[in-house]
Amino acid sequence: MPEKLRKIDTTLRSIGMGSLADEGVKLLNRAAEDAVTEAAPIFTKAITSMTITDAKNILLSSDNAATNYLQTKTQSQLFSAFQPKVKASLGKVGADTVWKNLISKYNTFTGQSVTTDLNEYVTTETINGVFKMVADKESGIRNTPAMRTTSILQKVFGAQDNK
């Protein structure tokens, strides 16, 4: 859960509103899950349009070079693809209503004035989550030979290990 939401979640739970917090988390996760189905074709296009120079730079660069490449090439496309899915999902399950209720209670209790475009927030956090998973996988492949589960990964990164 993102830091901003963790703070809200903790506060609501501390004042006996754990069920509202649980419902909010469940709805946000559903919206994110609906959106990520759009990522595969966007990533595929970025990978298949990669130049030899791009591939060389990824191979010879830091632990997160592939993640950085994908993020640079796909972030705006992912946002455009994810946002309508997130909006539809949030509307379908009534998350907007739950979110307004949750934030209203949080603001009343803390005296703060948290206002967020739920659709934009969930879309952005979904994309951040996708890239965190990609970065974790990339780090594992680069640093843990057992995670190189295909012959091409073994060949490419095994050669890197021997340099």
N, C-alpha and C positions, 0 to 999 in steps of 0.2 A: 504494500500500500504506500502511495506517495506520502512524503512527510506532512504536507498540509492536511491530508485526510487522516493520517495517524493522530494528529493533534485533536481534530474534531472527534474522531472515533473514541479516543481515550477520555475526552471531556464528557461526551454523552454517556459513556459507560459508567463514569464516576458519579453521575447524577441519576443513575438507575434507568437509563434509556438504552440499554444494550440491545433490545430487540429492534429498535429503530436503526441503530448503527448496523446491526447484522443485515437488515433488509437493504439498507443503502449499499453496503459492500457487495451483496449478492447481485443487485441490479447493475451496478457498475461493472462487475466482472462479466455478466452476461452480455452487456453491450460490447465490451472489448473482445470477447470470444466471437461474437457475430462479425466484427470488423476484420479480424485477422485473416479470414478466409480470402480476402482480397490481395494479400501480400505475395503469394507465390508467383503469379504471372508478372508482377512488377519486378520482383527479384530476378526472375528468369530473364526478363528483357535486359536488365542491368548487367547480368553475368554474360549473356550471349553477345552483348555489344562491347564487351571489354576488349581493349587493345592489348597487344603484346607488352607494350610499355606499362600499362595498368597492371597486368599480371605479374610482371617482373617486380614492379614497385611493391606490390602486395606481398610477394614471396620474400623479398629481401628487407622489408621494413619491420616496424614494431609489431608487438603482439596484437594490436587492434587495427592493423592496416586494412584488412578485408572489410571489417565492420565500418570503418571510416569511409571506405570506397562506396559501400552499399548505401550508407546514410547520405552521402553527398549526392549520389545518383538517384535516390529513390524517395527521399523524405517528403518533398512537396507532392509527388504522385501518390504516396501512401496517404497523406493527409486528405487529398481530394477523393481518394477511393474509400477511405475509412469513414469520413465524416457523415455521409448519408446513411451508411449502415449503422453507425452509432446512434444517430438521431432517430432512425426508425426503431431500433432496438429499445432505446430509452423511452420512446413514446409508447411502444407496444406493451411494455411491462409497467408503465406508470412511474418510471424513475424520476421524471421531472417533479411530480407531486411529492414523492418521498424526499427528494433532494431539497425542495423548498421547505418542507416541514423540518427536516434535519437541520438545515442551516438556520432557519428561524429560531429553533430551540437553542442551537449553539450560540447564536448572536445574543439572544435574551439572557442566557446564563453567563456569558463572558463579557457582555457589553461591547462586543466587537461588531463589525459590519462586514462580514465576509460575503462578497457577491462574486459569483463565478458563472460564466457561460458553461453549463454542464456539458453540452455537446462538444465544445472546443476543448474543454479540460480533459474529458474522457478520451477523445481522439488523440490529443497530444500525449497523454500518459500511456495509451495503448501503443503508440509508436515508440515511445521511450522504452516500454517493456519489451517490445519486439527486438529493438537494438541491444538491450541488455542481454537477452537470451542469445542473440547472434554473437555478441562479444564473449560471453561465457563459453560458447561452443568453440569459437575461434581460438581462444586461449587454451582450451583443452586439447584441441587438435595440434596446436603448435608445441605444447609443452608435455603432452602425455601420449607416448607412442600407442598405448592401448586404445586411444580414442580415434586413431586413424583406421577406420573400419572398412575402407575401400582400398583396392590396390593402387589407385592413383594417389590417394592421400599418403599411403605408405611410401610410395616412390618419391613423390615431391618432397615431403617433409623428412623422410629418411635421408635423402641427399643433403638436406639442410643441416641435419644433425651431425653429419660427417664433415662439415666444413669447419 
